């Protein structure tokens, strides 16, 4: 693009009702599929072990989270959350709700695995993509 030329883009921002509907779909996937598969019961170990799965929406992003409890002798019982997948709303698509499916790398960076996919496809990818498999 030439210097000094502005580019205008129509942006679709998520309304509160849309965010609530997306969160409800994600929470249903967690409760009905992911949690029974990856955390059917709590099995304490001497290392970190999973105790719950949940999700959290923030702005135009929705993260899938595993809650771990420590079994290490120096901090037994302490808990922490670890996000492993995220849906980022793609705001440049006006025709339908689309999301980038993100993966949380071991380096702490979020990495886009799938770009601009509809919500149904994004949820299917979170459920089935081996890279996005829960860290449990």
C-alpha positions in Angstrom: 0.0 0.0 0.0 1.3 3.4 -0.9 2.6 5.7 1.9 0.0 8.1 3.2 -3.0 6.1 1.8 -5.6 5.0 4.3 -7.4 1.8 4.1 -10.9 1.6 5.4 -12.3 -1.7 6.7 -15.8 -2.4 8.0 -15.5 -4.1 11.4 -18.2 -6.2 13.0 -18.0 -6.0 16.7 -19.6 -8.7 18.8 -22.8 -7.7 20.6 -23.4 -8.8 24.2 -26.0 -11.3 23.0 -23.6 -12.8 20.5 -20.9 -13.2 23.2 -23.4 -14.9 25.5 -24.5 -17.3 22.8 -20.9 -18.1 21.9 -20.0 -18.7 25.5 -23.0 -20.9 26.0 -22.0 -23.1 23.0 -18.4 -23.3 24.3 -19.5 -24.2 27.8 -21.8 -26.9 26.5 -18.9 -28.4 24.5 -16.8 -28.4 27.7 -19.5 -29.9 29.9 -20.8 -32.5 27.5 -17.6 -33.6 25.7 -14.3 -32.3 26.9 -14.6 -32.6 30.6 -16.0 -36.2 30.6 -13.2 -37.2 28.2 -10.2 -35.5 29.9 -11.3 -35.1 33.5 -13.8 -37.9 34.3 -12.5 -38.1 37.8 -9.8 -36.5 40.0 -6.8 -38.7 40.4 -4.2 -37.2 42.7 -0.6 -37.7 41.8 2.7 -36.5 43.2 2.9 -34.1 40.3 0.4 -31.5 38.9 -2.9 -33.2 38.1 -6.2 -31.9 36.5 -9.2 -31.2 38.6 -11.5 -29.2 36.3 -12.1 -27.7 32.9 -13.8 -24.5 32.1 -13.8 -21.6 29.7 -13.5 -17.8 30.0 -14.5 -15.1 27.6 -12.6 -11.8 27.5 -13.4 -9.2 24.9 -13.6 -11.0 21.5 -11.7 -14.1 22.7 -12.8 -17.3 24.4 -10.3 -19.5 26.1 -10.5 -23.2 27.0 -8.9 -23.7 30.4 -7.7 -26.7 32.5 -7.4 -26.2 36.3 -4.5 -28.1 37.9 -3.8 -29.0 41.5 -0.2 -29.4 42.7 0.8 -32.7 44.3 4.4 -31.6 44.9 5.5 -31.8 48.5 6.4 -28.1 48.8 3.1 -26.7 47.5 0.6 -29.6 47.8 -3.0 -28.5 47.1 -2.2 -25.2 45.4 -4.2 -24.7 42.2 -3.6 -22.9 38.9 -5.2 -22.5 35.5 -3.6 -23.3 32.2 -5.3 -22.2 28.9 -4.6 -24.5 26.0 -6.9 -23.3 23.2 -8.6 -20.0 22.3 -11.1 -18.8 19.8 -10.4 -15.2 18.5 -13.3 -13.5 16.7 -12.2 -12.4 13.2 -13.7 -8.9 13.0 -13.2 -8.3 9.3 -15.8 -10.9 8.2 -19.2 -9.2 7.9 -21.1 -12.1 6.4 -20.8 -14.6 9.3 -19.1 -15.1 12.7 -15.7 -16.5 12.1 -12.8 -17.3 14.5 -9.1 -17.9 14.4 -8.4 -21.1 16.4 -5.4 -20.5 18.5 -3.1 -22.9 20.3 -1.1 -22.0 23.5 2.5 -23.1 22.9 5.0 -24.2 25.5 6.8 -20.9 24.9 3.8 -19.0 26.3 2.9 -17.6 22.9 -0.5 -18.1 21.2 -0.2 -19.6 17.7 -2.9 -19.5 15.1 -3.6 -23.0 13.7 -6.8 -22.4 11.8 -7.8 -19.0 10.3 -11.3 -17.6 9.9 -13.5 -20.7 10.5 -17.2 -20.6 11.4 -18.1 -21.3 15.1 -19.3 -24.9 14.4 -16.1 -25.7 12.7 -14.0 -24.0 15.3 -15.7 -26.0 18.1 -15.2 -29.2 16.1 -11.5 -28.4 15.7 -11.1 -27.8 19.5 -12.7 -31.2 20.1 -10.8 -33.2 17.5 -7.5 -31.5 16.4 -4.7 -33.5 18.0 -2.6 -30.4 18.5 -5.4 -28.7 20.4 -5.9 -31.7 22.6 -6.2 -30.8 26.3 -2.9 -30.8 28.2 -4.4 -33.3 30.6 
